[in-house]
Amino acid sequence: MKSKGQNTGQRARPTKPPVPAKSQEQAGLEAAARVIAAGGRVPKKIGLAVAAGAQRAGTQAVQARPASAGPTLGVAAALAKITPARLVAFEILTFVAAGKAHSDELLHGARTQALAEADRHLATALVMGVLRWQIALDARIRALLERPNQALPEPVLLALRMGAFQLLYMDRIPAHAALSESVELCRAAGHPHASGMVNAILRKLAAASAASTQKQPGQPIYESTAAFAERLGHPLWLVERWVRHYGREAALKICAADQVEPDSGDLFGAALFEADPALPQIDAGSRLVAELAAAALPKITGRPARIWDACAAPGGKTLVLARRLPDAEFLATDVSPRRLAQMQARFGRYAYAGAIETAVADATQLPETAGQFDLILCDVPCSGTGTLARNPEIRFRLKQEDLARQAERQSAILNAALKRLAPGGRVVYSTCSLEREENEQVAAQVPDEFTRVSVAGLLESVAGLQIPPESVIQNDALRTLPGLQACDGFYAVVFEAQAQR
């Protein structure tokens, strides 16, 4: 036996620098995660640390997948198995779920536009479909979980929703493609331990879907409001309001219309655009409001009419007004500098929009130097519940208590506009909301000194309108409902100032 200081004739191994405590913890957690992902077990102490680490990261730990599920793939290997369309759709849905962007903006962004045309169409169909049917999809998924109330990490839930939507609502997608790529999305998102669960649930959904297509359709049965709200992917509180305000059948039609691509519309005939190809391309409901506003301009003699579009972006209604009223002077304002810049770029594509003055301005605080106006369009920011087919994520973000806050802001904008009217001038107040707080109740607060103008008479003068005006009038206001008219849901009412003020 050699003493402590005896020379052994061998070179001493260099001493490794100590690993910082944080790195040691991280290495241990990563090793434990690899064991769990492969279906193994780790000591309780380390397992608790993994769960704590997941909690600190803002996620919740999911039970380990069984060893029979086989080894997991790395992130790079999983990404290689995902088609570009599904990967982009997953990324967009992730941003939308985090409240960081709107689906419409992302679907028109550079990432989506870089896709091949077929992939771009698939990505759009996946994003819009998952958002439209999310409530119905979640109900089907929850029923197949071992613990229906289990909270899943968002990436796992998104992978399940995407797979379920393709299996249940897209008949041209092969089941194996929907299933396998959803599993790879789960792995690529850093949740390989949940891939076995995703695989099992989607296989059960695929089997249920195949079985349902072989059954003969039975007689329709009565559905409760809760049942058809869930089946058609809408929050119950919102559907219950529509049943109260518009009736059960109308509410059913609204919900059904929200689940498909918006109708291109038959409100206006093709002859309207054939006669004037320079008209801007906007949805039929927005065009109806803009045409109503143009018809509402009072007769002005001896000077150009002055028109203010108070919440103008994205500018489609302003363009219709400019085309219909070429001799008028226009001011188009918006509170958002970014949206105003986008609107200015849009105006640059139309020769007749060159004289439109634009400015960043809060509609409630327009400078006094702007003067008075003969016509003001207040197409105010609103809940957007009339546009759920185009903006499906609204149904998850909107809360019932938001309506009072929206109405307060809308009343402030309308009252500010009324004060800027020239004698005999008119305000068109409009929203794309179906909620009375934002429409009838705001209009009811207008002082008696302002007179309601008949919308029916104005609509009779609108060129190219293919429907009877009375079909879109309620209580002397414009009211369209998705599923009942071939357009989004809009409300509009017209007020006139006294000739001598």
N, C-alpha and C positions, 0 to 999 in steps of 0.2 A: 504494500500500500504506500502510495506516495503522499508526501506531506503537501500541505496547502501550497507552498511556494516552490515545489519541486518541478524541474523542467521535464516535460514529457516528450520533448522532441517533435511535437506537433504544433502547427501554427494555431494560435487561438482564433476562434471565429469572431468576426466583428460583432459588436453588440448593436442590435437594431434599436433605432430611436424609439422611445415610447410613443404609442399611439394616443392621440388626445382622447379624453374621455368621451367627447361627442362622437368622434369617429368610431370608437369601439361600440358605442350604443347603436349607431347607425348600421355598422357591419353586422351586429347581432340581429337586429331587426330584419335586415335584408336576408340573412341566412334563414331566419325563422320563416319569413314569407315564402322563400323558395321551398322549404319543407312542406309548409301548409299547401302551397299550390300543387305540389306533387301528390297530395293526399296523405301525407304523413302527419305525425303528431310532434309537438314540441313541449318542453317543460312548461308548466302552468305559469311560472314567473315570466318567461319570455313571451308566452301567448298573450298575457295581459299587457305586456309592453307593446306588442304589435297592435292590439286593440286601442291602447292609449295613443299610439302614434297615428293611427287612422283617425281617431277622434280629433287630435290636434290638427290634422290635415283637412278637417271639415267633412269627413266621410264616416260611414259606419261599417264596421267589420261584418263580413258575410261568412257564414259557416263554411268550413273547409269542404272542398269537393271530394268525393270518395276516390280512393286509389284506383278503382276500376275505370275512372274517367281517363286515365293515362297521363303521361307527362304533358306539360304546357309548352307552348311555343313562345319564343321571344317576341318582343314588340316588333322588331324588324321583319321577322318571318310572318307575323300576323298581318302587318300592313301590306306585305307583298301579295296577300291573298284577297285583298279587298279592292273591288272595282272603284275607279275614280269617282263615279257618280255617288255611290253609297258613302264613300269617305267624306266628300264635300257635304252631302246631306247631313251626316252625323256631326260634322263641325258646325254647320249652321244651327242645327237644333241645340247643340251645346251652348252656343252664344245666346240663342233666344231664351233657353231655359234659365240662363244666368241673368237675364234682363239687360244684357249688354248691347242689344241691337234688335232691329225689327226684321222679320223674315223677308219682307219685300226688298229692303235695302241690300241685304246680303245676297239674295237671289239675283240681284242685278249688279253685284260686285265683281271685282276682277277675278276672284277665285272661281266663281261659277262661269263667268264668260270665257275663261280659258279652256273649259271643257269642250269636247266634241259635241256636236248638236244633239245627238241621241243621248249622250250622258247628261247634258244640260237639262233636257226634258225629263229624264228619269230623276235627277236630283231635285228638280222643282216639284215633281209629282210626289216624291217621298216626303219632302219638307212640308208641303201644304197638306198632304194627306194625313201625316202623323199629327200635325197640329189640329186639323179639323176633327179628327176622330180620337184624340188623346183620351178623353173621358171614357169613351166606350172601350178603347183598348185597355186602359188601366183596370176597368171592371173585369174584363176577361182574364187579364193577367193575375189580378189579385185572387180570383177564384181558384187558380192553380198553384198558388204558393202554399207551402206547408203551414206558414203563419200568414194569413191574409193581411194582417196589419203590419207586417214586417216592412221597415223602411229600407229601401235599396239605395245604394249609391247612384247618383244621377246618370253616370255613363252606362251602368248596367241596365237601368230602367229605359234609357234611350235605345240601347241595343234591342231590348225586348219589344219596345214599341215599334221600332222600324221593322223587325222581323214579323211581328203580329200583323202590322198593317199590310205588308206584302202578301202574307198568307191568306188574310181574310178579305181584302178589298182589291187586290191587283191580280186579275185572272191570267195575265200574260207572263207573270214572273214564275219561273220554275220553283217549286217548293224547296228543293235542295239548295238552290242559290240563295234564297231568302234566309234559310236556316243557317247554312254554313258561314255566310258572310256576317250574320249577326253575332255568331259565336266569335269570329275573328275580331269584330269591332270591340267586343267585350275584352278580349285579350290585349288588343292594341292599346286600349284605353287604360291599361294597368290593372285590370281586374281578372286575371286568369283563373283565380280561385272560384269565380262565379260562372265560368263558361259552361260547366256541367249543368248548373241549374238553368241557364239560358237555353241550352240545347234541349233539356227535358221538357221545359214549358212549351217551347215552340213546336216540338214534335207532337205534344198533346193537342195544341191548337191546330196543327196541320191535319191531324187525324179527325178532329171534330169538324173542321171545315169540309174535308172530303166527305164525311158522313152526311153532313147537312145538305150537300148538293144532290145527294141521291134520294132524299126524301121528297115526297109529293107535298107541295104547299098546302097547308090547311086553311080553314076559314079564318079570316082576321078576327082577333079578339080585342076587346076594349083594353086599352093601356092607361094606366094611371099617368098623371103628369110626370111623376118621378121616373116611371119606366121609359116613356118616350124621350124624356130629357137625356137620360143616360144612353139609350140606344142611338140617339142622334147627336151625342157628343156635346151637350150644352150644360152649363151650370143650372142646377134646379132653381135657385133663387131668381135667375133671370127669366127662365121659362114661365115660372109661376106669375111673374109680373105681366108677361105677354098674354097669358091666358086671361088674367083679370082685365087687361086693357083692350085686347083685340078679339078675345074669344078663343076657344080651344082649337077649332079648325084652322084659324089664321095662324096661331102659334105653331101648330104642326107644320104648316106650309113654310113658315119662316125658318124653322129649324132644318127642314129638308133642303131648302134653298141654300142655307149656309154651308152645306156639306159637299157642294159641287162647284165646279168652275162657274164664276158669275156669268149670267146670261148676257149674251152680246146685245140683246134687247131688240124689241120691235116698237119702241116708243117713237122712233123717227124712221121714216122711210129712206131707202137708198137714194132717192131722188134729191134729198137734201144735200148730200155730199157730191152727187154728180153735178148739181147746179153750182156748187161752190167748193171745189177741192181744197181751197186754202183754209177751210175750217179746221181747227185743231181736233185731234183725235182724243176724246175723253169719254169716260163711261156715260151711259145714257142718263143716269140719275143726276150726275153733275151737270150735264148739258141741259137737262130740263130746268134746273135751278138757274143756270146762267141765262137761258132764253127767257125765263120768267122775269129775271132782273132787268134784262134789256127792254122787255115790254113794259116794265114799270116806270121807265123814265118819263117824267112829266113833260109837257110841251114847254119848250124854252124858246123865246124870241129875242132877237137882237144881240145875242152873244152865244158862244159855245157852251154847251152844258158841261158842268164839272162833276166828275164821277170819282168816287173813292172806293177801292176794294180794300177793306180794312185788315183782312187776314188772308192775303192773296195767295201765298205759296200753296201748291206748286204752280199756279198761274193759269190753269186751263180755263177757268171761268172768266178770268180777266181777258184772255184772248178772245173768247166768244163775245164778250161785251165790246171789245175794241173792233171786232169784225162787224158787229151789228150796228155800232154807233161810231162811224169813222170820223165824224166832225166834233166829237166830244174831247175834252181834256181829261186825262186820266192820271190818278195817283194810285199806285199799288204798294202797300206796305206789308211788312211781316216782322214779327218780333225776333226771328232767328236770322242772324247774318248768313249762316250756311244755306238755309233754305232760300233766302233772298238771292244769293249768288246763283244757285241752281235755277231759280226762276228767271233771272236776267239772262242766263245762257239760253234758256228755252225761248225767251222773247226774241233773241237774236236770230232765230230761224224763221221768223215771220216778218215780212216787210211792213205789214200794217201795224206791228207792235213797236215800231221805232220811236214813236212819240210818247210812249207810256213812261211817266216819271216813276221811279222806284225809290224807296227809302226804308231803312231799318227803323221800325217804330213800334212801340207798344200802342195798341189800338185805343187804350184808355187814356193815353197821354200824348196824343198828337199835338204838335206845337200849334199855338194859336195863329201863327203866321201862315199856316196852311189854308186858312180861310174856311168858307162854307161850301157845301156841296148840294147839287140837285138830286143826286142819286148816290146812296151808299149801300154797298153789299157787305153785310156782316155774316159771312160763312164761318161761324165761330168754331174754335177748337171744342171737341166734344168727346163723349165716350166712344163713339164710333160703332155702336151696336147695330147699326144698319148696314155695316160693311164686313160682317164676320166671315163671309166667303172669301174676301180679299185679304182680310187681316185676322186670321183665326186665333192668334195668340191673345187678342183682346179679351177673350172669354176667360182666360186664366189670370190676367193681370188686373182686371176691373173688379172692384169691390163695391158693394151696395152703398157704402158710406161715401164713395168717391162722387156719387151723383150730386150731392148737395154742394160739394166743393166746386164741381164743374158748373153748376147752375149759378153760383155766386159770381164766378168769373164771367160767365156769359152775360149775366144781367149788367155787370159793370161795362162790358164792351158795348152792349146795345144802348145803354143809357148815355155813354160817351158819344156814340154815333148820332143819337137823336139830337143832342145839343149842337152838332155840327151841321145840321140841315139848314139850307136856305129856306126862306118862306115858300111853302108849297112843295118842298122837297120830299123825297121818299126814302125810306130804309127798307131793304129786304133782309130779314133775319132768317138764317137757315142753319140746319145741322144735318149730320148724317147719323143721328141717334134715333132710337125708337122709344126713348124714355121721356115721360111727361114732365119730369122735373126740368129737363133741358129744353123743352119745347113749349107746350101749352102754359106751364106754370111761369116760365120766363116771360112769355108774351102777355100774360095776364097782369104783370106788374107795370106795364107801360102806362104812363099817365094818360088821363082822359083827353088831354089837349091834342093828342095824336089820334088820327082817325084810321081805322082798319080799312084797307082797300080790298075790293073783291078780287080774289085770285082767279075765280072762274072767268071773269071778263078779260083778264090779262092773258090767260092761257088760250083763249079763243083766237088771239092774234099771233100765236107762236107758229112760225112756218114749219111745215113738215111733221107736225105732231100727228101720230097715227092712232091715238086713242081718244075716246070722248073725255073732255076735260073733267066732267063730273066724276069720272072713275078714280081720280086721284085727288079729290077734294074732301076734306072733313072739317066741319065748323069754319068754313071760309078760309082754310089754310091748305097748302099743298101737303099731302101725306102719301108717300109710297112705301110699300112693304115688300121685302124680298119674298118671292114665291107667289105673291098676288099680283105684282107688276113685274115686268121684265127688266128690273134694275135694282140697285141698292135701295136701302130705306132712307128716305129724306123727308125733312119737314121744312116748310118755308111759309112765312107770313109777311105781309107788306103793311107798313105804317106811313101815313102822310102827315106832314107838319101843316099847321094853319097857314093860309096864304099871307096873312098879316100877323107878325109876331112882335 
